[in-house]
Amino acid sequence: MRRWPYTFLVIVSALIGLTAVVLSQQLGVPLRDPEGFLGPAYVRLPALAFLFFALGIIPQSIRRSGIKHAHHAVVEILREDWSWSRVVNIMTGLVGFYICYVSYRNIKSYLPLIRENVLFDHDMLQLDHFLMFGNNPAPILHQLLGTSVTAELLATAYVSYLPLIPVTLGLVLTWSRNASLGAWYATALGLNWVLGAASYYILPTLGPAFFQPSMFADLPDSSVSSLQNALFQNGAAFKADPTGSDIYGIAGFASLHVSVVVTACVFFSRTGQRLAVRVAGYIFLLMTVLATVYFGWHYLADDFAGAFIGWLAVSLGAWATGNRGRRRRRGVDENAAAESDEDDDSDDDADEADDSVGSVAAG
C-alpha cells in the first residue's frame, strides 16, 4: 500500500463516496456539491493548485533568468522539476480530498433523516456545567473577553477557516517535492471528514447556539451570526423538503474546525516547518477553540473530541503513507525519493528529495 503513498487515500475516498451514494439512493435524496470559497469545490481546488504552482514557478524563473527571459526559465524548471507522475500525485490528492469532503457534507446532511429526534444536547450541557463547576462556558468567555472587538476577531478567525484549509492543501501538494508529504496531508484531511461524519452519528447534537440560543442573544451581528442564521434556515428548508436544493449542516459532536486545525498544526510540527508557520498555526488553533465555545458552535467535549480526531488523522495518515514516526528537520532528506513515486522513475527521484513545503518556491 505504501509503494504509492496515495493508495490509502484512494481507498478511503472510494469507500466514503460509495457510502454517500448508497445513502442517497436509499433515502431518495440527491447528492449535492456544496459551494464555498471561490465557488464549488471542483472549481476552487484546481484553481488553488494552479495558483500555488504559479507562485512556485514564476518567482524562481525570475530569479534564474530575469523578467525578460523568465518564460525560458519556466520551460527549464518544468522539465527539471515537474514530471507527469508529480502532476498525477497532485491531482490525486485534490480529487481524493474533494470526494471525502463532498461525501462528508452529504452524509452530514442525512443526519436528521437517519437519526431523527435523537439528540444529546441536554447531556452535553450538563457535562459543560460539571466541567465548569456549575457554569456555562460561553457566558464566562463573554464576560472575560467582552462582546465587541473580541467578537469580531474571533468571528474573522472562525470564518477564515473555510478558505484556509484548501489553501494549505494546495500549498503542501504543489510546493513540496516529496510526494509522500503531500499524500500524508491530503490523507489526514480526508480522514478528518470520514471520522467527523462518523462522530455526528454516534452522538448527534445541535450545539449550544441552536439548542439554547438565549445564551448568545447579546452578541453583536457578525459573519458568524450570519452563517448560523443561514445554517438554521437551510436546515429548516431541508427538513421540510429533503429533495430540494438545500443541504443540512448543523451538527455539534465533534468539532471539525478544531480537528482540521489540529491536523494542520501537528502535521506542520512533525514535518519541521518554519517556527513562524508553527506558531501561527497554534495561535489560529487557540482562536478557533475559543470561537467554537464563544459563539456556541460546540460544547467543551466537542472540542476535545475534535482534537483527538485531528491527532488520530495525522497518525493514521503517517502510517498509511510511510511517514510513521518521522520527525523531520528542514533541509534533511530521509529517503524521500525512494518512497515518493509509484514508478520509481530516476528523473523523479531528484524531484522528491526535499521535505520542505517551500522547497519549490525557494528554488
N, C-alpha and C positions, 0 to 999 in steps of 0.2 A: 504493500500500500504506500510505503514511503518512497518507493522508487520514483514516483511522480508526486510531489507534495500536495497537489490539488485533488488527489483521489478521494480523500475523506470528505472534502467539501462537496464534490460532485455527488457522492453517495447521499450525504445529508440533505442537500438541496433537492435531489430527486425524491427522497422519501417524504420530506415535508411538502413538496409540491404535489406529490401524489395524494397525500393526506388531505390537502386543501381541495383538490379536485373531487375526491370521493365524498367529502363532507358537503361540498357544493351540490353534487348530484343527489345525495340523499335528502338534503334539506330543501332542494328546489330553489336555492338562492344563487344567482350568478356570481362568478368570480369578478372582482373589481381590481383595477390598478389604482391604488391611492396616489393622489398627486401631492406634491410637496414643493420644496425649494427648487426653483428653476424648472418647474413642471413635473411631468410624470417621471418615475424612476428610470425608465428605459431611455429618457432623453438626458436627464441630469447626470447620470453616472458616466456614460461615454463622453459627455461634454466636459466633465471634471477631469477625466482621464486625459483627454486631448489637451486641456489647459495645462495640467502639470507636465505633460510630455513637452509642450511648447516652452514652458518655463525652465525645464531642464535642458533642452537642446539650444534654444536661442542665446541665452547668456554665454553658454560655453562656446558656441560658434563665434560670437562677437569677440570674446577674449582670445580665441585662437587666431582669427584672421582679420579682425576689424569689421566695422559695419559694412563697408563697401563690398567685401568679399565673404560676408557671413554665409551667403547661400551656398558657396562652395564647401565651407566647413560643415554645414548642415549635412550635406551628402556624405562627407567623410565620417562624421560622427554616427550617422545612421548605419553605414557599412561596418564600422568598428564595434559599435555598442548595441545595435538593435537587430537581433535575429528574429526569424519568424517564430521560433519557439518562445522567445520572450514576449512577443505580441500575443501569442496564444495563451500564455500564462496569465497575462494581464486581463485579457478578455474573459478567461475562465473565472478569475477572481471576481470580476464585476458581475458577470451573469449569475454566478453562484450566490453572491450576496443579494442580488436583486430577487432571485427566486425565493430565497429564505425570507427576505423582508416582506415581499408581497404575499407570500403564503401565510406568514405570521399575522399580517394585518387582516387577512380574510378569516383565518381561524379565530382570531380575537373577536371579529365581528359576529361570529356564530355563537359566541358565549351565551347571550340571553336566550337563544333558541334551544341550546343543549342543556344548559344548567339553569333552567327557568326558575325564578323565585328562590334561588339558593344563594344567600349572601351571608358573609361572616363579619360585616362591618361592626355590629354591636360588640362582638367578641374582641375585635381588634381595638376598638375604642377602650374597652375595659383593660386590655393589655397596655395601651398607652398610659392610662391612668395609673396602673400599677408601676410601670417603669418611671413615671414622673411624679410619684408619691402623691397621687390623687389629683393631678392637674392634667389639662390638655396641653400638649407641647406647642401647638400653633399659637394660642394666645400668649404664651410665655415669650415666644420669639417676637410677636408683635410688640410686646411691652419693652423688651430688651433692645430690639433693633429699630423700632419705630415703624411707621407706615407711610412714609413719604419717599425720601431719597432711596432708602434701602429697598423698598418695594420695587422701584424702577430698576435698580441694579440687579436684583435677583430675578426679576421678570426677564430682563435682557439676557442674563446668563442662561435661564431656563429655555427660552425660545431659540437661542443661538445653537443649542444642541442639534436642532433639526438640520441645518446645513453643515455643521462641523463634522458629523460622522461620515457622510460621503466624501467630504473634503479630505479628511485624514486617510480614508481608504484609498482615494485616488493618489494621494501623496506617496503612501507606502508602496503601492503597486507600481507606480511609474518611476519613482526616484531611486528605488533600491535595485541594485544589480543582482541581489541574491533572491532567487525565485522562492526559496523556502521561507524567507521572511514575509514576503507578500502573501504566500499561501497561509502562513501562520495567522496573520492578522485578519485576512478575509475569512478564514475558518472560524476564528474566535468570534468575530462579529456575527457570522451566520449562526453559530451555536447560541449566542445570546437570544436571537429571535426564537429559536426552537425551544430552549429551556424556559424562556419567558412565557411563551404561549402555553406550555405545559403548566406553569405555576398558576396562571389565571384559572385554569380548570380545576386544579387541586384545591385552591382556596379563593373562590370568587368574592370580590369586594368592589365597591364603587369608589371608595376613597373618601376622606373626611369632607371635602368640598361639596361632594354630591350627596353624601349621607347626612351631614349636619352643616348645611350652608350658613347657618346663623353665626357660626364662629368666624366667618370670613366676610361678613356683611360690611365691616368698617374699612376694608382695604380699598384703596383707590382703583379706579379703572386702569387697566394696563393691558399689554399684549397677552398676558396670561389669562386675565379675566375674559378677554375676547375669545381666546382659544377654548376656555372652559364653557362659555356660552355656546360656541359653535358645536362642541362635542355633545353638549346636552341636547341641542336642537336636532343634530344629526342622529343621536341615539333615539330620541323620541320618534323621529320620522322612520327610522329603521324598524323599530318595534311595531309601528303602525302598518308598515308595508316593507317586509324584508326583501322583496323582489325589486324594490325601487332603486334609485341611484345613490342613496345614502349608505354610509358604512358606519357601523357601531364601533366606537373607540374608547369606551370607558371601562377601565379595569385597574385595580389597585395593586394587588399582590402578584408578583413582586415588582419593584421599581426598575423598569428597563432603562430609564435615564441613568440611574445610579450604576446599573450593571454594565452598560456600554462604556460609560466614562471610566469606571474601574478597569475594564478591559484595556482601554487605551493607556491608562496610567501604568498598569502592570506591564503591558507589552513594551512601552517606551523605556521603562526601567530595566527590564530583562534584556533588551536589545542595546542597551548602553547609549541611548540618545543623549544629546547635549543637556547639561544641567538645566539650562533655561527652559527647554522643552518639558522636562520632567517636572520642574517647579510649577510652570504654567498649568500643566495637566492636573496636578494635585490641588492647586488653587481653584481651578474650574470645578473639580470634584467637590470641594468643600462648598462652593457656592451652589452647586447642583443639589447636594444633600439638604442644605438649608432651604432652598427654594421648594423642594418637594414637600417639606413639612410646613413651611411658612404659608404657602398658598393652598395647602390642603389636598395636594395630589395624592399623598401617601401617608400611611401610618409608619411609626418607627420600625416595626417589624418588616415592612415592605422594603425599607432601605437596607436593613441588614441582609435580607434575602437577596436583594439586588446585588449587593457587594459580593456575596458568596457566588452568585451566578456568574458575575464578571470574572472573578478569580478562577472559577472552575472552567469557564470557556477558554481562558488563556492556557490553562494547564492541559486541557484536552486537546486544544489546537496545537500546542507544542509537541505533545506525544504523537499526534496524527501526522505531523509534517516533519518529524525527525529533529525537533529542536528541544526535546525534553532535557531539562537540567542545565541548559546553556545560560550562562551569564556573560554577555559579550562586552568587550571594551571597544570603543570606537577605533576603527582602523585596523583591527585584528581579525584576520580571516581564520575560521575554524572549519576547514574543509567544505566551505560553502559551495565551491564549484562542483565538487563530486556529488552533491546531493540536490542540486538545483534544477537539473534538466532531465526530461524524460528520455531523450535520445542520446544523452552523454556526448553530444557533438563537441569537438575540440574547440571550435570557434566560440561556443557558448561558455566554455569553462572560464575564459578570461572575463566574460561579461558578468559572471555570477560571483566574482571573487571579493566583493565588498559588502559588508553587512550594514553599513551606514545608510539610513534612509536618504540622506542628502548626497550620496556619492555621485549620482549623475549630474546634479546641479553643480556640485563642486568641481567637476571636471577632473 
